[in-house]
Each structure stands twice: as C-alpha cells, then as structure tokens.
Amino acid sequence: MDSDGLCRLYSGHTDAVFCLAWSPDGRLIASGSRDGTVQVWEAATGSIKHSFYTQHTCVLSVAWSPDSHYLASGATDGSVCIWQAENGNVQTQYHGHTRFVRSVSWSPNGRLIASGGDYGDNTLQIWEANSGKTLAIQRTQQRIFSAPWSPDGTVIASASFDQRVELWQAPEDQGELQHLYSYRQHKGPVYAVAWSPDSTTIVSAGQEAQARIWQSATGSDLYTYNQHQQAIKTLAWSPDGTYIASAGNDTTLHVWCAQTGQRTAILTDTHGDIHRTWIRTLAWSPNSQYIAAASAATIVIWPWSKVN
C-alpha cells in the first residue's frame, strides 16, 4: 500500500523513539525516546505542545490516563513518572522498580497502574496512580516486555522473555497477584501482547515472527498470522475491533483482519524513505482511522481510513 502524499511525519525527537500512545480523546500523541524526553504533540498538525525531561534517562514506555489528563512514563533508571499532560508538572513518582520499566498500563477506571520491569528488574507491579502506593509485586525469573490491562479491568496479561504470556487476576486491594494461567504456544521471547476491545481475545507475538490469536478465558488458539519475515516487536488491536496492526524487525507495518487473520494491507512508501529501520512501537487512534508507528527517531501517522 503506497503512502505517497498521504502520511504525516513527526521528527521532534533527536534519538530513537521507543514508545508512543494516542490520548483517549484523540487530540494528542505522547512519545518517549532515548533522547530523555516525553513529547506531547497535536496528532492533526504535529505541533509540539510540551516536552517533558526525564533527567537524561531513556524513556521506554508511556501511557495516557483514561481521562487524557495524565501521562505515565517508564524509564531505564527504574522510575515511573505521572505527568500532568497540560503543563508537564510531575504528579507522582514511583520508585518500586530497580531498572528498565518496559511497560506501563492504566486500569480502565484510572485508579491503578501496572508496570513491568525488563532486564535487571523482572517484576510486575501494581500501584495507585495518585499516591504511588504499592499494592502488589510479582517477582519473575524473566524480563517483562509488555503488561497491558484488559479493557474490562479484570485481568493483566504479561509477555516475557521465557516464551510465555501470563494472565493475572487484577487486584482490588493490596496483596499478591492471582495467577490464572500461562499461555505457552510461542517458541521464542514474546515482545508484544494486546487485548481485543471486548476483552475476550488476545494477540501476542515475538521473536518467532508469528502472531498468535487466542481466547483469553481458556488460552485456546484461534489462528496464527505468519506473514512477517522477522521478529514482531509491536502490535495493537484497532479500537473498533476490526483490525490488528503488527510491525517489527522486517521494517513493514501489516494490517490484518482480526476475525480471520487475512492480511488487508502492508503500509509502505514507494521510495522506502519512511521505515528504514525496524519499527519499535505503534498505536491506533481512538476512532480507528489512523495508525502511528515509530522507527529510529521518526514517527509516521498513516491515514488508515484513506488507504484502506
């Protein structure tokens, strides 16, 4: 699928972009980078609104609160900051991790945050967004790459280096996370996991270059998407539930039917000037009309509604 004249580029960062997230109200995009900044910018124009500095640490993860008023960012030094999106003031700082917070995810009610630690930390932690009070810490033997909350707020899925996706009952109060089951069909590290909007289905992918779609209640496989040539590093389910977008080391962005696994498009440009290196992160707009994807220091916004 050719992008010429359709996509928009954002180049405000000076080093590789590791994470991005679309605000729930659809107006803004937040992106975090190796340059030590979280940048908030207008999705429609690319105009930067704020740049938050994280004391020279690499920003690995970023997530919006459900009301679009706050941002959570995780960094290589183990810190998580809650920023006021309007002015960049720090609302809360969480220091429960020792290193590399690869994943941050808000509970749908906006009260809690799940954060996952990568190399040197290896913990899944649940804590209060307002106070920073720790509710639960699950220590694992493996690096956690992604730990999203289910849209219905009841379960957390964690993807890790040990080829598994673990499902955990989300805590309502202080205490240990209740382990539900392990999904073990992958044959390599699992880098990405995402929920369907109705929380009934999960898609996960990683080093084996295949995305697996399975039922969240039972772990039963539905189908496998195997059109990528190299490791899949990021994926996301469209908010309307229709499509899944996936990308990774082969520098291609695939969009495919969530129901059947049939590929709908590969988003690229004629001259190969956009995604020259592997794609680290992507996100759908809340209205499912656009896809933002980052490789190196550049973010591309693809108008899915026009190219589909």
ZADO-1210 file (C-alpha; in nm, 4 decimals, padded with zeros to 6 digits):
<atoms>
<atom x="00.0000" y="00.0000" z="00.0000" code="MET" pos="1"/>
<atom x="00.1654" y="00.3217" z="-00.1158" code="ASP" pos="2"/>
<atom x="00.1728" y="00.6189" z="00.1205" code="SER" pos="3"/>
<atom x="00.2886" y="00.8944" z="-00.1136" code="ASP" pos="4"/>
<atom x="00.1136" y="01.2194" z="-00.0299" code="GLY" pos="5"/>
<atom x="-00.0946" y="01.0591" z="00.2441" code="LEU" pos="6"/>
<atom x="00.1077" y="01.0031" z="00.5619" code="CYS" pos="7"/>
<atom x="00.2428" y="01.2643" z="00.8030" code="ARG" pos="8"/>
<atom x="00.5821" y="01.2597" z="00.9733" code="LEU" pos="9"/>
<atom x="00.6814" y="01.3803" z="01.3195" code="TYR" pos="10"/>
<atom x="01.0539" y="01.4360" z="01.3768" code="SER" pos="11"/>
<atom x="01.0717" y="01.6202" z="01.7084" code="GLY" pos="12"/>
<atom x="01.2975" y="01.3655" z="01.8788" code="HIS" pos="13"/>
<atom x="01.6746" y="01.3605" z="01.8391" code="THR" pos="14"/>
<atom x="01.7204" y="00.9890" z="01.9079" code="ASP" pos="15"/>
<atom x="01.5291" y="00.6626" z="01.8721" code="ALA" pos="16"/>
<atom x="01.1620" y="00.6604" z="01.9731" code="VAL" pos="17"/>
<atom x="01.0816" y="00.3632" z="02.1963" code="PHE" pos="18"/>
<atom x="00.7152" y="00.4221" z="02.2761" code="CYS" pos="19"/>
<atom x="00.4089" y="00.6220" z="02.1785" code="LEU" pos="20"/>
<atom x="00.0460" y="00.6464" z="02.2841" code="ALA" pos="21"/>
<atom x="-00.2609" y="00.8224" z="02.1490" code="TRP" pos="22"/>
<atom x="-00.4657" y="01.0208" z="02.4012" code="SER" pos="23"/>
<atom x="-00.8132" y="00.8714" z="02.4599" code="PRO" pos="24"/>
<atom x="-00.9742" y="01.1931" z="02.3342" code="ASP" pos="25"/>
<atom x="-00.7814" y="01.1560" z="02.0060" code="GLY" pos="26"/>
<atom x="-00.6229" y="01.5022" z="02.0048" code="ARG" pos="27"/>
<atom x="-00.2689" y="01.4306" z="02.1193" code="LEU" pos="28"/>
<atom x="00.0116" y="01.1789" z="02.0848" code="ILE" pos="29"/>
<atom x="00.2765" y="01.1223" z="02.3503" code="ALA" pos="30"/>
<atom x="00.6115" y="00.9728" z="02.2523" code="SER" pos="31"/>
<atom x="00.9140" y="00.8707" z="02.4563" code="GLY" pos="32"/>
<atom x="01.2696" y="00.8464" z="02.3333" code="SER" pos="33"/>
<atom x="01.6306" y="00.7638" z="02.4034" code="ARG" pos="34"/>
<atom x="01.6829" y="01.1410" z="02.3979" code="ASP" pos="35"/>
<atom x="01.5361" y="01.1520" z="02.7510" code="GLY" pos="36"/>
<atom x="01.2127" y="01.3314" z="02.6660" code="THR" pos="37"/>
<atom x="00.8434" y="01.2614" z="02.6652" code="VAL" pos="38"/>
<atom x="00.6942" y="01.4809" z="02.3943" code="GLN" pos="39"/>
<atom x="00.3255" y="01.5659" z="02.3639" code="VAL" pos="40"/>
<atom x="00.2102" y="01.6898" z="02.0253" code="TRP" pos="41"/>
<atom x="-00.1008" y="01.7551" z="01.8206" code="GLU" pos="42"/>
<atom x="-00.1963" y="01.4487" z="01.6178" code="ALA" pos="43"/>
<atom x="-00.3595" y="01.6587" z="01.3453" code="ALA" pos="44"/>
<atom x="-00.0731" y="01.9029" z="01.2868" code="THR" pos="45"/>
<atom x="00.2414" y="01.7634" z="01.4507" code="GLY" pos="46"/>
<atom x="00.2765" y="02.0845" z="01.6535" code="SER" pos="47"/>
<atom x="00.4516" y="02.0141" z="01.9815" code="ILE" pos="48"/>
<atom x="00.2678" y="02.1202" z="02.2973" code="LYS" pos="49"/>
<atom x="00.5075" y="02.0065" z="02.5692" code="HIS" pos="50"/>
<atom x="00.8408" y="01.8335" z="02.6107" code="SER" pos="51"/>
<atom x="00.8975" y="01.6702" z="02.9490" code="PHE" pos="52"/>
<atom x="01.2560" y="01.5948" z="03.0515" code="TYR" pos="53"/>
<atom x="01.3462" y="01.2822" z="03.2476" code="THR" pos="54"/>
<atom x="01.6960" y="01.3620" z="03.3760" code="GLN" pos="55"/>
<atom x="01.8790" y="01.2030" z="03.0835" code="HIS" pos="56"/>
<atom x="01.7271" y="00.8554" z="03.1158" code="THR" pos="57"/>
<atom x="01.5882" y="00.6686" z="02.8187" code="CYS" pos="58"/>
<atom x="01.2068" y="00.6617" z="02.8106" code="VAL" pos="59"/>
<atom x="01.0887" y="00.3075" z="02.7361" code="LEU" pos="60"/>
<atom x="00.7120" y="00.3227" z="02.7934" code="SER" pos="61"/>
<atom x="00.4308" y="00.5753" z="02.8001" code="VAL" pos="62"/>
<atom x="00.0553" y="00.5570" z="02.8624" code="ALA" pos="63"/>
<atom x="-00.2329" y="00.8033" z="02.8953" code="TRP" pos="64"/>
<atom x="-00.4828" y="00.8028" z="03.1791" code="SER" pos="65"/>
<atom x="-00.8377" y="00.7187" z="03.0631" code="PRO" pos="66"/>
<atom x="-00.9448" y="01.0834" z="03.1047" code="ASP" pos="67"/>
<atom x="-00.6473" y="01.2140" z="02.8965" code="SER" pos="68"/>
<atom x="-00.5355" y="01.4373" z="03.1864" code="HIS" pos="69"/>
<atom x="-00.2216" y="01.2464" z="03.2881" code="TYR" pos="70"/>
<atom x="00.0695" y="01.0575" z="03.1348" code="LEU" pos="71"/>
<atom x="00.2699" y="00.7739" z="03.2855" code="ALA" pos="72"/>
<atom x="00.6239" y="00.7143" z="03.1591" code="SER" pos="73"/>
<atom x="00.8717" y="00.4403" z="03.2475" code="GLY" pos="74"/>
<atom x="01.2468" y="00.4783" z="03.2105" code="ALA" pos="75"/>
<atom x="01.5737" y="00.2853" z="03.2127" code="THR" pos="76"/>
<atom x="01.6598" y="00.4016" z="03.5654" code="ASP" pos="77"/>
<atom x="01.3570" y="00.2154" z="03.7051" code="GLY" pos="78"/>
<atom x="01.1451" y="00.5231" z="03.7684" code="SER" pos="79"/>
<atom x="00.7862" y="00.5851" z="03.6628" code="VAL" pos="80"/>
<atom x="00.6610" y="00.9440" z="03.6435" code="CYS" pos="81"/>
<atom x="00.2997" y="01.0571" z="03.6337" code="ILE" pos="82"/>
<atom x="00.2864" y="01.3879" z="03.4476" code="TRP" pos="83"/>
<atom x="00.0069" y="01.6401" z="03.4213" code="GLN" pos="84"/>
<atom x="-00.0457" y="01.6410" z="03.0473" code="ALA" pos="85"/>
<atom x="-00.1478" y="02.0052" z="03.0298" code="GLU" pos="86"/>
<atom x="00.1641" y="02.1554" z="03.1878" code="ASN" pos="87"/>
<atom x="00.4238" y="01.8811" z="03.2412" code="GLY" pos="88"/>
<atom x="00.4234" y="01.9024" z="03.6203" code="ASN" pos="89"/>
<atom x="00.5095" y="01.5771" z="03.7955" code="VAL" pos="90"/>
<atom x="00.2080" y="01.4472" z="03.9864" code="GLN" pos="91"/>
<atom x="00.3621" y="01.1259" z="04.1233" code="THR" pos="92"/>
<atom x="00.6962" y="00.9481" z="04.1074" code="GLN" pos="93"/>
<atom x="00.7136" y="00.5738" z="04.1608" code="TYR" pos="94"/>
<atom x="01.0423" y="00.4062" z="04.2502" code="HIS" pos="95"/>
<atom x="00.9406" y="00.0441" z="04.3045" code="GLY" pos="96"/>
<atom x="01.1473" y="-00.0865" z="04.0118" code="HIS" pos="97"/>
<atom x="01.5245" y="-00.1146" z="04.0053" code="THR" pos="98"/>
<atom x="01.5780" y="-00.0833" z="03.6281" code="ARG" pos="99"/>
<atom x="01.4164" y="-00.0719" z="03.2837" code="PHE" pos="100"/>
<atom x="01.0413" y="-00.0158" z="03.3104" code="VAL" pos="101"/>
<atom x="00.9417" y="-00.1529" z="02.9712" code="ARG" pos="102"/>
<atom x="00.5629" y="-00.1343" z="03.0150" code="SER" pos="103"/>
<atom x="00.3111" y="00.0947" z="03.1864" code="VAL" pos="104"/>
<atom x="-00.0655" y="00.0485" z="03.1671" code="SER" pos="105"/>
<atom x="-00.3542" y="00.2259" z="03.3415" code="TRP" pos="106"/>
<atom x="-00.6513" y="00.0375" z="03.4789" code="SER" pos="107"/>
<atom x="-00.9673" y="00.1356" z="03.2874" code="PRO" pos="108"/>
<atom x="-01.1009" y="00.3209" z="03.5930" code="ASN" pos="109"/>
<atom x="-00.7823" y="00.5308" z="03.6095" code="GLY" pos="110"/>
<atom x="-00.7031" y="00.4367" z="03.9694" code="ARG" pos="111"/>
<atom x="-00.4187" y="00.1867" z="03.9290" code="LEU" pos="112"/>
<atom x="-00.1120" y="00.1325" z="03.7128" code="ILE" pos="113"/>
<atom x="00.0535" y="-00.1928" z="03.6113" code="ALA" pos="114"/>
<atom x="00.4247" y="-00.1584" z="03.5354" code="SER" pos="115"/>
<atom x="00.6542" y="-00.4274" z="03.4012" code="GLY" pos="116"/>
<atom x="01.0292" y="-00.4452" z="03.4519" code="GLY" pos="117"/>
<atom x="01.2704" y="-00.5594" z="03.1833" code="ASP" pos="118"/>
<atom x="01.6359" y="-00.6607" z="03.2186" code="TYR" pos="119"/>
<atom x="01.7668" y="-00.6265" z="03.5744" code="GLY" pos="120"/>
<atom x="01.4223" y="-00.5942" z="03.7354" code="ASP" pos="121"/>
<atom x="01.1889" y="-00.8728" z="03.6177" code="ASN" pos="122"/>
<atom x="00.8857" y="-00.7678" z="03.8237" code="THR" pos="123"/>
<atom x="00.5207" y="-00.6904" z="03.7556" code="LEU" pos="124"/>
<atom x="00.3983" y="-00.4220" z="03.9945" code="GLN" pos="125"/>
<atom x="00.0535" y="-00.2770" z="04.0658" code="ILE" pos="126"/>
<atom x="00.0254" y="00.0589" z="04.2378" code="TRP" pos="127"/>
<atom x="-00.2021" y="00.3553" z="04.2962" code="GLU" pos="128"/>
<atom x="-00.1629" y="00.6296" z="04.0368" code="ALA" pos="129"/>
<atom x="-00.2461" y="00.9154" z="04.2752" code="ASN" pos="130"/>
<atom x="-00.0303" y="00.8168" z="04.5707" code="SER" pos="131"/>
<atom x="00.2315" y="00.5781" z="04.4326" code="GLY" pos="132"/>
<atom x="00.1339" y="00.3228" z="04.6985" code="LYS" pos="133"/>
<atom x="00.2356" y="-00.0301" z="04.6015" code="THR" pos="134"/>
<atom x="-00.0475" y="-00.2836" z="04.6036" code="LEU" pos="135"/>
<atom x="00.1242" y="-00.5914" z="04.4624" code="ALA" pos="136"/>
<atom x="00.4650" y="-00.7038" z="04.3365" code="ILE" pos="137"/>
<atom x="00.5045" y="-01.0227" z="04.1370" code="GLN" pos="138"/>
<atom x="00.8671" y="-01.1277" z="04.1045" code="ARG" pos="139"/>
<atom x="00.9504" y="-01.3336" z="03.7978" code="THR" pos="140"/>
<atom x="01.2599" y="-01.5007" z="03.6594" code="GLN" pos="141"/>
<atom x="01.2291" y="-01.3375" z="03.3189" code="GLN" pos="142"/>
<atom x="01.2210" y="-00.9953" z="03.1581" code="ARG" pos="143"/>
<atom x="00.8738" y="-00.8470" z="03.1078" code="ILE" pos="144"/>
<atom x="00.8233" y="-00.6681" z="02.7761" code="PHE" pos="145"/>
<atom x="00.4531" y="-00.5809" z="02.7887" code="SER" pos="146"/>
<atom x="00.1795" y="-00.5901" z="03.0549" code="ALA" pos="147"/>
<atom x="-00.1499" y="-00.4401" z="02.9354" code="PRO" pos="148"/>
<atom x="-00.4677" y="-00.4266" z="03.1397" code="TRP" pos="149"/>
<atom x="-00.7764" y="-00.5880" z="02.9878" code="SER" pos="150"/>
<atom x="-01.0350" y="-00.3310" z="02.8724" code="PRO" pos="151"/>
<atom x="-01.2853" y="-00.4676" z="03.1251" code="ASP" pos="152"/>
<atom x="-01.0334" y="-00.4118" z="03.4058" code="GLY" pos="153"/>
<atom x="-01.0285" y="-00.7656" z="03.5433" code="THR" pos="154"/>
<atom x="-00.7074" y="-00.9222" z="03.4078" code="VAL" pos="155"/>
<atom x="-00.3484" y="-00.8232" z="03.3285" code="ILE" pos="156"/>
<atom x="-00.1512" y="-01.0072" z="03.0589" code="ALA" pos="157"/>
<atom x="00.2291" y="-01.0066" z="03.0803" code="SER" pos="158"/>
<atom x="00.4572" y="-01.1046" z="02.7917" code="ALA" pos="159"/>
<atom x="00.8101" y="-01.2106" z="02.8717" code="SER" pos="160"/>
<atom x="01.1431" y="-01.3472" z="02.7553" code="PHE" pos="161"/>
<atom x="01.0580" y="-01.7031" z="02.8645" code="ASP" pos="162"/>
<atom x="00.8222" y="-01.7587" z="02.5671" code="GLN" pos="163"/>
<atom x="00.5098" y="-01.7213" z="02.7812" code="ARG" pos="164"/>
<atom x="00.2174" y="-01.4891" z="02.8293" code="VAL" pos="165"/>
<atom x="00.0966" y="-01.4961" z="03.1895" code="GLU" pos="166"/>
<atom x="-00.2554" y="-01.3930" z="03.2871" code="LEU" pos="167"/>
<atom x="-00.3130" y="-01.2403" z="03.6297" code="TRP" pos="168"/>
<atom x="-00.6290" y="-01.1506" z="03.8169" code="GLN" pos="169"/>
<atom x="-00.6150" y="-00.7742" z="03.8678" code="ALA" pos="170"/>
<atom x="-00.6061" y="-00.6857" z="04.2398" code="PRO" pos="171"/>
<atom x="-00.8723" y="-00.4719" z="04.4021" code="GLU" pos="172"/>
<atom x="-00.6663" y="-00.4126" z="04.7144" code="ASP" pos="173"/>
<atom x="-00.3184" y="-00.4780" z="04.8493" code="GLN" pos="174"/>
<atom x="-00.1998" y="-00.8354" z="04.8086" code="GLY" pos="175"/>
<atom x="-00.0402" y="-01.0801" z="04.5705" code="GLU" pos="176"/>
<atom x="-00.1477" y="-01.1024" z="04.2103" code="LEU" pos="177"/>
<atom x="-00.3501" y="-01.4166" z="04.1489" code="GLN" pos="178"/>
<atom x="-00.2042" y="-01.6217" z="03.8649" code="HIS" pos="179"/>
<atom x="-00.4722" y="-01.7524" z="03.6288" code="LEU" pos="180"/>
<atom x="-00.2736" y="-01.9490" z="03.3706" code="TYR" pos="181"/>
<atom x="00.0237" y="-01.9447" z="03.1314" code="SER" pos="182"/>
<atom x="-00.0051" y="-01.9357" z="02.7535" code="TYR" pos="183"/>
<atom x="00.2890" y="-02.1388" z="02.6199" code="ARG" pos="184"/>
<atom x="00.2470" y="-02.1722" z="02.2440" code="GLN" pos="185"/>
<atom x="00.5287" y="-01.9342" z="02.1458" code="HIS" pos="186"/>
<atom x="00.8724" y="-02.0655" z="02.0539" code="LYS" pos="187"/>
<atom x="01.0750" y="-01.7593" z="02.1430" code="GLY" pos="188"/>
<atom x="01.0615" y="-01.4432" z="02.3541" code="PRO" pos="189"/>
<atom x="00.7216" y="-01.2708" z="02.3470" code="VAL" pos="190"/>
<atom x="00.7693" y="-00.8991" z="02.2847" code="TYR" pos="191"/>
<atom x="00.4113" y="-00.7763" z="02.2462" code="ALA" pos="192"/>
<atom x="00.0616" y="-00.8601" z="02.3667" code="VAL" pos="193"/>
<atom x="-00.2703" y="-00.6807" z="02.3118" code="ALA" pos="194"/>
<atom x="-00.6350" y="-00.7287" z="02.4081" code="TRP" pos="195"/>
<atom x="-00.9412" y="-00.7180" z="02.1878" code="SER" pos="196"/>
<atom x="-01.1724" y="-00.4294" z="02.2860" code="PRO" pos="197"/>
<atom x="-01.4240" y="-00.6733" z="02.4373" code="ASP" pos="198"/>
<atom x="-01.1511" y="-00.8488" z="02.6430" code="SER" pos="199"/>
<atom x="-01.2390" y="-01.1934" z="02.5044" code="THR" pos="200"/>
<atom x="-00.9359" y="-01.2403" z="02.2795" code="THR" pos="201"/>
<atom x="-00.5610" y="-01.1808" z="02.2994" code="ILE" pos="202"/>
<atom x="-00.2985" y="-01.1406" z="02.0281" code="VAL" pos="203"/>
<atom x="00.0677" y="-01.1987" z="02.1146" code="SER" pos="204"/>
<atom x="00.3863" y="-01.2053" z="01.9090" code="ALA" pos="205"/>
<atom x="00.7623" y="-01.2045" z="01.9324" code="GLY" pos="206"/>
<atom x="01.0879" y="-01.3488" z="01.8076" code="GLN" pos="207"/>
<atom x="00.9320" y="-01.6331" z="01.6058" code="GLU" pos="208"/>
<atom x="00.7784" y="-01.3776" z="01.3621" code="ALA" pos="209"/>
<atom x="00.4264" y="-01.5120" z="01.4124" code="GLN" pos="210"/>
<atom x="00.1300" y="-01.3505" z="01.5845" code="ALA" pos="211"/>
<atom x="-00.0963" y="-01.5869" z="01.7735" code="ARG" pos="212"/>
<atom x="-00.4611" y="-01.5092" z="01.8440" code="ILE" pos="213"/>
<atom x="-00.6238" y="-01.6940" z="02.1326" code="TRP" pos="214"/>
<atom x="-00.9181" y="-01.6886" z="02.3717" code="GLN" pos="215"/>
<atom x="-00.8404" y="-01.5053" z="02.6940" code="SER" pos="216"/>
<atom x="-01.0682" y="-01.7210" z="02.9109" code="ALA" pos="217"/>
<atom x="-00.9188" y="-02.0557" z="02.8114" code="THR" pos="218"/>
<atom x="-00.5944" y="-01.9979" z="02.6204" code="GLY" pos="219"/>
<atom x="-00.7379" y="-02.1863" z="02.3225" code="SER" pos="220"/>
<atom x="-00.5772" y="-02.0942" z="01.9900" code="ASP" pos="221"/>
<atom x="-00.7928" y="-01.9375" z="01.7198" code="LEU" pos="222"/>
<atom x="-00.5378" y="-01.8851" z="01.4399" code="TYR" pos="223"/>
<atom x="-00.1827" y="-01.7742" z="01.3619" code="THR" pos="224"/>
<atom x="-00.0720" y="-01.4798" z="01.1457" code="TYR" pos="225"/>
<atom x="00.2595" y="-01.5666" z="00.9764" code="ASN" pos="226"/>
<atom x="00.3174" y="-01.3008" z="00.7087" code="GLN" pos="227"/>
<atom x="00.6137" y="-01.1257" z="00.8751" code="HIS" pos="228"/>
<atom x="00.9694" y="-01.2247" z="00.7802" code="GLN" pos="229"/>
<atom x="01.1399" y="-01.1311" z="01.1072" code="GLN" pos="230"/>
<atom x="01.0601" y="-01.0751" z="01.4750" code="ALA" pos="231"/>
<atom x="00.7413" y="-00.8844" z="01.5595" code="ILE" pos="232"/>
<atom x="00.8170" y="-00.6144" z="01.8167" code="LYS" pos="233"/>
<atom x="00.4847" y="-00.4306" z="01.8436" code="THR" pos="234"/>
<atom x="00.1168" y="-00.4820" z="01.7713" code="LEU" pos="235"/>
<atom x="-00.2181" y="-00.3239" z="01.8519" code="ALA" pos="236"/>
<atom x="-00.5864" y="-00.4044" z="01.8125" code="TRP" pos="237"/>
<atom x="-00.7974" y="-00.1330" z="01.6499" code="SER" pos="238"/>
<atom x="-01.0441" y="00.0194" z="01.8999" code="PRO" pos="239"/>
<atom x="-01.3382" y="-00.0796" z="01.6799" code="ASP" pos="240"/>
<atom x="-01.2220" y="-00.4419" z="01.6999" code="GLY" pos="241"/>
<atom x="-01.1939" y="-00.4900" z="01.3240" code="THR" pos="242"/>
<atom x="-00.8180" y="-00.4968" z="01.2564" code="TYR" pos="243"/>
<atom x="-00.4839" y="-00.5800" z="01.4119" code="ILE" pos="244"/>
<atom x="-00.1671" y="-00.3895" z="01.3200" code="ALA" pos="245"/>
<atom x="00.1756" y="-00.5511" z="01.3645" code="SER" pos="246"/>
<atom x="00.5332" y="-00.4475" z="01.2914" code="ALA" pos="247"/>
<atom x="00.8914" y="-00.5234" z="01.3817" code="GLY" pos="248"/>
<atom x="01.2353" y="-00.6088" z="01.2537" code="ASN" pos="249"/>
<atom x="01.1392" y="-00.6521" z="00.8879" code="ASP" pos="250"/>
<atom x="01.0509" y="-00.2764" z="00.8747" code="THR" pos="251"/>
<atom x="00.6985" y="-00.3466" z="00.7472" code="THR" pos="252"/>
<atom x="00.3673" y="-00.2459" z="00.9040" code="LEU" pos="253"/>
<atom x="00.0960" y="-00.5055" z="00.8436" code="HIS" pos="254"/>
<atom x="-00.2773" y="-00.4571" z="00.8951" code="VAL" pos="255"/>
<atom x="-00.4952" y="-00.7668" z="00.9010" code="TRP" pos="256"/>
<atom x="-00.8500" y="-00.8757" z="00.9757" code="CYS" pos="257"/>
<atom x="-00.8872" y="-00.9610" z="01.3434" code="ALA" pos="258"/>
<atom x="-01.1620" y="-01.2121" z="01.2724" code="GLN" pos="259"/>
<atom x="-00.9917" y="-01.4173" z="01.0015" code="THR" pos="260"/>
<atom x="-00.6221" y="-01.3255" z="01.0011" code="GLY" pos="261"/>
<atom x="-00.6378" y="-01.2276" z="00.6340" code="GLN" pos="262"/>
<atom x="-00.3889" y="-00.9533" z="00.5519" code="ARG" pos="263"/>
<atom x="-00.5545" y="-00.6309" z="00.4398" code="THR" pos="264"/>
<atom x="-00.2500" y="-00.4141" z="00.3687" code="ALA" pos="265"/>
<atom x="00.1217" y="-00.3601" z="00.4126" code="ILE" pos="266"/>
<atom x="00.1801" y="00.0091" z="00.4734" code="LEU" pos="267"/>
<atom x="00.4931" y="00.1319" z="00.2990" code="THR" pos="268"/>
<atom x="00.6065" y="00.4027" z="00.0582" code="ASP" pos="269"/>
<atom x="00.7366" y="00.3759" z="-00.2952" code="THR" pos="270"/>
<atom x="01.0824" y="00.5125" z="-00.2220" code="HIS" pos="271"/>
<atom x="01.1456" y="00.3333" z="00.1082" code="GLY" pos="272"/>
<atom x="01.2135" y="00.6597" z="00.2856" code="ASP" pos="273"/>
<atom x="00.9856" y="00.6166" z="00.5867" code="ILE" pos="274"/>
<atom x="01.0527" y="00.2991" z="00.7862" code="HIS" pos="275"/>
<atom x="01.4187" y="00.2416" z="00.7043" code="ARG" pos="276"/>
<atom x="01.4892" y="00.0555" z="01.0284" code="THR" pos="277"/>
<atom x="01.2845" y="-00.1766" z="01.2456" code="TRP" pos="278"/>
<atom x="00.9571" y="-00.0472" z="01.3858" code="ILE" pos="279"/>
<atom x="00.9643" y="-00.0303" z="01.7645" code="ARG" pos="280"/>
<atom x="00.6134" y="00.0836" z="01.8525" code="THR" pos="281"/>
<atom x="00.2717" y="00.1596" z="01.7041" code="LEU" pos="282"/>
<atom x="-00.0734" y="00.2760" z="01.8172" code="ALA" pos="283"/>
<atom x="-00.4201" y="00.3185" z="01.6667" code="TRP" pos="284"/>
<atom x="-00.6123" y="00.6416" z="01.7008" code="SER" pos="285"/>
<atom x="-00.9213" y="00.6060" z="01.9252" code="PRO" pos="286"/>
<atom x="-01.1506" y="00.6301" z="01.6214" code="ASN" pos="287"/>
<atom x="-00.9556" y="00.3559" z="01.4371" code="SER" pos="288"/>
<atom x="-00.8901" y="00.5925" z="01.1444" code="GLN" pos="289"/>
<atom x="-00.5125" y="00.6379" z="01.1848" code="TYR" pos="290"/>
<atom x="-00.2063" y="00.4369" z="01.2856" code="ILE" pos="291"/>
<atom x="00.1033" y="00.5971" z="01.4374" code="ALA" pos="292"/>
<atom x="00.4279" y="00.3986" z="01.4067" code="ALA" pos="293"/>
<atom x="00.7872" y="00.4798" z="01.5013" code="ALA" pos="294"/>
<atom x="01.1218" y="00.3680" z="01.3652" code="SER" pos="295"/>
<atom x="01.4500" y="00.5361" z="01.4548" code="ALA" pos="296"/>
<atom x="01.3672" y="00.8955" z="01.5589" code="ALA" pos="297"/>
<atom x="01.0707" y="00.9407" z="01.3239" code="THR" pos="298"/>
<atom x="00.7005" y="00.8813" z="01.3836" code="ILE" pos="299"/>
<atom x="00.4686" y="00.8241" z="01.0891" code="VAL" pos="300"/>
<atom x="00.0923" y="00.8744" z="01.1025" code="ILE" pos="301"/>
<atom x="-00.0810" y="00.6588" z="00.8450" code="TRP" pos="302"/>
<atom x="-00.4379" y="00.7564" z="00.7427" code="PRO" pos="303"/>
<atom x="-00.5902" y="00.4102" z="00.7520" code="TRP" pos="304"/>
<atom x="-00.9330" y="00.5454" z="00.6595" code="SER" pos="305"/>
<atom x="-00.7894" y="00.6709" z="00.3268" code="LYS" pos="306"/>
<atom x="-00.5625" y="00.3849" z="00.2274" code="VAL" pos="307"/>
<atom x="-00.7957" y="00.1042" z="00.3345" code="ASN" pos="308"/>
</atoms>
